[in-house]
Amino acid sequence: MHTLGVNVTAKLRKKGTKLFSKLINNPLKEQLKGIIQIKAEDKSGKMKTVLEKPIESYVANFARLLSYAWFRQNNSSSASSDVYKLRKIDGTFPSSSIYSLKINAPSGNQYGIMLGENGTPTESGIGTIEAHNDYTLRTIHPNNSSNGLYYYGNTIVTLDGNNLIIKRRVQNLSTTSSLSIQEIGLFGLDSSNQSFLFQRDILNSITLESNKRMEFVITYTVTNQSGLTTNYLAYLLSHFTSAAVNMRNTNNAVVNINFTDVLDKQDMRGNAGTNNSGIVIGGGNETWFGESKGAVVYPGFNSVKMDNLITHNSSVISYGAMVFKKLELIQNATVMTIEREFENNSNSKYYLNEVGLLLKDNATTPNSYLMYRNGLVDDSSRTNYIILPPGEVLTLTLQLLFPLRQETQDVQ
């Protein structure tokens, strides 16, 4: 799978015990589709598509960035483990944690979409295939218009419905030499002009002919089956452009907000006893179930709220604190694991049919934004809901997956 995904696991146990009585896995659905499209200028000057492929590798920097923005996990040189540390394009770590990187590079600037050649590496440790800790391309083609070689135009970032589109045109100014392109990367620049790689893909070799142009387009798409919402894309747009965007809060009101000027504008660290941030659940008691028959949840990328949010109530369903479990590098993905417990203190069974992930801002009365929403199912019982009996505790674990094509690499 080469899509950014969310995997959900549910566990049940009796209050006062540590032994889980039931483990429920939710099947992982496609979450965020990523496509790279390359267009070349033909003899008539028109741009024609010459390559289209899935995005295959979000390097670990992507997850490291969000783990600090959402959960305040230190990603600087002082982080407890290298797994959490962002890597700059020279392989070193930043001295302070970073939560935002812009990619909308002006023409001639060397961030945003950049191209490379999979030959002799200019930086040590960058292999011929993608790896978690890649911090640059193997051999970057720099902007070199002053020498009559190649010229990078603007990196343009736009949100079009359920598509986040990133594009850049590159021109070969040479009248005699072609340019071989074998890799593409997405680089972000922080407020101190430090550059970081967070996406790298190896391409079948393509050629930018002399005195011709190519257009490189990266598209992230959320679908009606994905779980991720357009709020998530708008959030990325704000970070990618350092600009204010329109988000819809859980009251379906439009909020114009810039997430890049203040860290506290984004928070998923839900406290115990709150349901305006982090993992939340939806469903109802036996009366609700009798009326709804455990209705199937259809996510929809335009979802702004849960169908039937269960709010915290210490006498009914109580929310525990959000727990950031770990960030880890496994064979084919960087995985961010988060968790929350829900305790049934009532005398009624509760039927849970949806799970969501909320981001909270720092307004006087905080707004909550739905970033992810999907159905909860129990495959073992073949039901479109999970039953939380009285006196039991439900632990919901979400794994945010940032896929990588390969872990091992040929370093030369």
C-alpha positions in Angstrom: 0.0 0.0 0.0 1.4 3.4 -1.0 -1.2 5.6 0.5 -1.0 7.4 3.8 -3.3 5.4 6.1 -4.9 5.0 9.5 -5.1 1.6 11.1 -7.6 1.1 14.0 -7.4 -1.6 16.7 -9.9 -2.0 19.5 -9.4 -3.9 22.8 -11.8 -4.6 25.6 -11.1 -5.3 29.3 -13.0 -5.3 32.6 -12.5 -2.2 34.8 -9.7 -2.8 37.4 -8.0 -5.5 35.3 -5.2 -5.4 32.8 -6.1 -8.5 30.9 -7.9 -7.7 27.6 -10.8 -10.0 26.9 -11.3 -9.1 23.2 -9.1 -7.8 20.4 -10.9 -6.3 17.4 -9.1 -5.2 14.2 -10.6 -2.8 11.7 -9.7 -3.5 8.1 -7.4 -0.8 6.7 -8.9 1.1 3.8 -7.2 3.3 1.3 -6.7 6.7 3.0 -4.8 9.3 1.1 -4.0 8.6 -2.6 -0.9 10.2 -3.9 0.0 10.5 -7.6 3.0 11.9 -9.4 2.3 13.1 -13.0 5.0 14.3 -15.4 4.2 16.3 -18.5 6.7 17.2 -21.3 6.6 19.9 -23.9 6.1 18.4 -27.4 7.2 19.9 -30.7 4.2 22.2 -30.8 4.9 23.5 -27.3 2.0 21.7 -25.7 2.4 19.8 -22.4 1.7 16.1 -22.8 1.7 13.5 -20.0 4.7 11.2 -20.3 4.5 9.4 -16.8 2.0 8.9 -14.1 2.8 6.8 -11.0 1.7 6.4 -7.3 3.6 8.2 -4.7 5.6 5.5 -2.9 7.7 7.0 -0.2 7.0 9.5 2.5 10.3 9.6 4.4 10.2 9.7 8.2 10.5 13.5 8.3 6.8 13.8 7.4 5.7 11.9 10.5 8.3 13.6 12.7 6.9 17.0 11.7 3.3 16.1 12.5 4.3 14.3 15.8 5.5 17.6 17.1 2.7 19.8 15.6 0.0 17.5 17.0 1.5 15.9 20.1 4.6 18.0 20.9 7.0 15.2 20.5 10.5 16.8 20.4 12.0 16.5 16.9 15.2 18.5 17.5 18.7 17.4 18.1 17.8 17.0 21.8 15.1 14.4 21.2 15.5 11.2 23.2 15.9 9.0 20.2 17.1 9.6 16.6 13.8 8.1 15.4 12.1 11.4 16.4 14.7 13.8 15.1 14.2 15.7 11.9 17.0 15.6 9.4 18.1 18.7 7.5 19.4 18.3 3.9 22.9 18.0 5.2 22.0 15.1 7.5 22.3 17.1 10.7 19.5 17.8 13.2 17.8 21.2 14.0 18.6 22.8 17.3 15.0 23.4 18.1 11.7 21.5 17.3 9.9 22.4 14.1 6.2 22.1 13.3 5.8 23.8 9.9 7.5 23.7 6.5 6.5 25.7 3.5 7.0 24.3 0.0 5.6 27.1 -2.3 9.0 28.0 -3.5 9.5 31.1 -5.7 11.1 30.6 -9.1 14.8 29.7 -8.8 14.6 28.6 -5.2 15.8 25.2 -4.2 12.9 23.8 -2.2 9.4 22.6 -3.1 9.6 20.1 -5.9 13.2 19.3 -6.8 14.7 16.8 -9.2 17.7 14.5 -9.2 19.7 11.8 -10.8 20.2 8.4 -9.2 24.0 8.4 -9.8 27.0 9.1 -7.6 25.6 10.5 -4.4 26.5 14.1 -3.3 25.6 13.2 0.3 26.7 10.0 2.1 24.1 7.4 3.0 21.6 8.2 0.2 20.9 5.0 -1.6 19.6 4.0 -5.0 16.1 3.3 -3.5 14.1 5.1 -0.9 14.8 4.8 2.9 13.2 6.1 6.1 16.0 8.4 7.0 16.7 9.9 3.5 17.3 13.6 4.0 18.0 14.7 0.4 18.1 13.3 -3.1 21.0 11.2 -4.2 22.2 13.8 -6.7 20.1 17.0 -6.8 19.8 19.0 -10.0 20.2 22.5 -8.7 18.8 25.6 -10.2 21.5 26.8 -12.6 20.0 29.4 -14.9 23.0 31.7 -14.7 25.1 29.0 -16.5 22.5 28.5 -19.2 21.5 25.1 -17.9 18.1 24.5 -16.1 15.7 26.7 -14.4 13.0 26.0 -11.8 9.8 27.9 -11.9 7.5 28.5 -8.9 6.2 25.6 -6.9 2.5 26.3 -6.8 0.2 24.7 -4.1 -3.6 24.7 -4.5 -6.6 23.0 -3.0 -9.2 21.9 -5.5 -12.1 20.1 -3.8 -10.7 16.9 -2.5 -7.3 17.3 -4.2 -4.2 19.1 -2.9 -2.2 19.9 -6.0 1.5 20.7 -6.0 3.1 21.6 -9.3 6.4 23.1 -10.7 7.8 23.6 -14.2 11.4 23.1 -15.0 13.1 24.4 -18.2 16.3 23.1 -19.8 18.0 26.3 -21.0 20.8 24.4 -22.8 20.6 24.4 -26.6 22.8 21.3 -26.8 22.6 19.1 -23.7 19.7 17.0 -22.3 19.0 16.4 -18.6 18.4 12.9 -17.1 15.9 12.8 -14.3 15.7 9.7 -12.1 14.2 10.9 -8.8 11.9 13.6 -7.5 11.6 15.0 -4.0 9.5 17.4 -2.0 11.4 19.8 0.3 10.1 22.2 2.9 11.7 25.3 4.3 11.3 26.4 7.9 11.2 30.0 9.3 15.0 29.9 9.7 15.5 28.9 6.0 16.5 25.4 6.9 15.5 22.8 4.3 14.0 19.3 4.9 13.0 16.4 2.6 9.7 14.7 3.4 9.0 12.8 0.2 11.4 11.0 -2.2 10.4 8.8 -5.2 12.7 7.0 -7.7 11.6 7.3 -11.3 12.2 5.4 -14.4 14.8 7.6 -16.2 13.2 10.4 -18.2 14.9 13.0 -20.3 14.3 16.7 -20.4 15.5 17.6 -23.9 17.5 20.7 -24.6 15.5 24.0 -24.7 12.4 22.2 -23.5 10.1 22.3 -20.4 8.6 19.7 -18.1 5.8 20.1 -15.6 5.9 18.0 -12.4 2.6 17.5 -10.5 2.1 15.9 -7.1 -1.5 15.3 -6.1 -2.9 14.2 -2.7 -6.5 13.0 -2.9 -9.0 12.0 -0.2 -12.0 9.9 -1.4 -15.4 9.3 0.1 -14.1 5.9 1.4 -10.8 7.3 2.7 -11.7 8.4 6.3 -9.4 11.5 5.9 -11.3 14.7 5.3 -10.8 17.9 3.3 -9.9 19.6 6.6 -6.8 17.5 6.6 -5.9 18.7 3.1 -6.6 22.3 4.1 -4.4 21.9 7.2 -1.5 20.7 4.9 -2.2 23.6 2.6 -1.7 26.1 5.4 1.6 24.5 6.4 2.8 24.2 2.8 2.1 27.9 2.1 2.4 29.6 5.5 -1.0 31.1 4.8 -4.5 31.2 6.3 -7.0 28.6 5.0 -10.7 28.0 5.5 -11.5 25.1 7.8 -14.9 23.9 8.8 -15.3 23.3 12.5 -17.6 20.6 14.1 -20.4 23.1 14.0 -20.0 23.4 10.2 -18.9 27.0 10.6 -16.0 28.3 8.4 -12.9 29.4 10.4 -10.1 31.2 8.6 -6.9 30.2 10.3 -3.2 30.1 9.8 -1.7 27.2 11.5 1.9 28.2 10.9 2.2 31.4 13.0 1.5 29.9 16.5 2.2 26.3 17.5 -0.7 26.2 19.9 -3.2 26.6 17.1 -3.0 22.8 16.6 -3.4 20.2 19.3 -4.5 16.6 19.4 -3.4 16.0 23.0 -6.9 15.5 24.4 -7.0 15.7 28.2 -8.9 13.2 30.3 -12.6 14.2 30.6 -12.6 16.1 27.3 -13.9 15.2 23.8 -12.8 18.2 21.7 -9.4 16.9 20.7 -7.8 13.6 19.8 -9.6 10.3 19.3 -13.4 10.4 19.8 -16.2 7.9 19.4 -19.7 7.8 18.1 -22.8 5.6 18.7 -25.3 5.3 21.4 -27.0 3.2 24.1 -29.5 0.3 23.7 -32.4 2.7 23.0 -30.4 4.4 20.3 -29.4 1.1 18.9 -33.0 -0.1 18.8 -33.9 2.9 16.7 -30.8 3.0 14.4 -30.1 -0.7 14.1 -26.4 0.0 14.3 -26.4 2.1 11.2 -23.4 1.7 8.9 -21.1 4.8 8.9 -20.1 6.3 5.5 -17.2 8.6 6.0 -17.3 11.1 3.2 -14.3 13.5 2.6 -16.6 16.5 3.4 -17.5 15.2 6.8 -17.1 17.9 9.5 -18.5 16.1 12.5 -19.4 12.7 13.9 -22.9 11.4 13.2 -23.5 10.6 16.8 -20.7 11.9 19.0 -20.6 10.4 22.4 -19.5 13.2 24.7 -17.6 12.6 28.0 -19.8 12.0 31.0 -18.2 10.5 34.1 -21.5 8.7 34.9 -21.9 7.2 31.4 -18.9 7.1 29.0 -15.7 8.7 30.3 -12.8 9.7 28.1 -9.3 9.0 29.3 -6.3 11.2 28.3 -4.8 10.9 24.8 -1.6 8.8 24.9 1.2 9.2 22.3 2.7 5.7 22.3 5.6 5.8 19.9 7.1 6.7 16.5 8.8 3.7 14.9 10.4 2.8 11.6 9.2 -0.6 10.3 10.0 -2.3 7.0 7.5 -0.5 4.8 6.3 2.5 6.8 7.0 5.1 9.4 4.3 4.5 12.0 2.9 7.0 14.6 0.8 5.2 17.3 -1.7 7.0 19.5 -4.2 5.6 22.0 -7.2 6.5 24.2 -9.4 4.6 26.7 -13.2 4.9 27.0 -14.9 3.5 30.2 -18.5 2.5 30.4 -19.7 3.6 33.8 -23.4 3.2 33.0 -25.8 0.2 33.3 -26.4 0.0 29.6 -24.5 -1.5 26.7 -23.1 1.1 24.3 -22.9 0.4 20.6 -20.0 2.2 19.0 -20.1 2.6 15.2 -17.7 5.4 14.4 -14.3 6.7 15.4 -12.9 10.2 14.7 -9.7 12.3 15.1 -10.1 15.9 16.1 -7.7 18.8 16.0 -8.3 21.7 18.4 -7.2 25.3 18.0 -6.4 27.9 20.7 -9.4 30.2 20.3 -11.0 31.5 23.6 -13.7 29.0 22.9 -11.6 26.4 21.0 -12.8 25.1 17.6 -12.5 21.5 16.8 -11.8 20.2 13.3 -12.5 16.7 12.1 -9.4 15.4 10.4 -10.4 11.7 10.2 -13.6 9.7 10.6 -14.5 6.1 9.8 -16.7 3.3 10.8 -16.0 0.9 13.7 -16.7 -2.7 12.8 -16.3 -6.0 14.6 -15.1 -8.5 12.0 -15.4 -11.4 14.5 -19.1 -10.8 15.0 -19.7 -9.4 11.5 -21.3 -6.3 12.9 -21.1 -2.6 11.9 -20.4 -1.6 15.5 -18.5 -2.6 18.6 -20.3 -3.3 21.9 -18.9 -1.7 25.0 -20.6 -3.5 28.0 -21.2 -1.9 31.4 -18.1 -2.0 33.6 -15.7 -2.5 30.7 -13.0 -0.3 29.2 -12.4 0.1 25.4 -8.9 1.0 24.3 -8.7 2.4 20.8 -5.3 2.4 19.1 -4.7 4.4 15.9 -1.7 3.9 13.8 -0.9 6.7 11.3 1.0 5.0 8.5 3.5 6.9 6.3 4.4 4.3 3.7 7.8 3.6 2.3 8.5 1.4 -0.7 11.7 -0.2 0.8 13.7 -0.2 4.0 17.0 -1.5 2.8 19.1 0.3 0.3 22.2 0.0 -1.8 24.5 2.7 -0.5 27.5 3.4 -2.7 
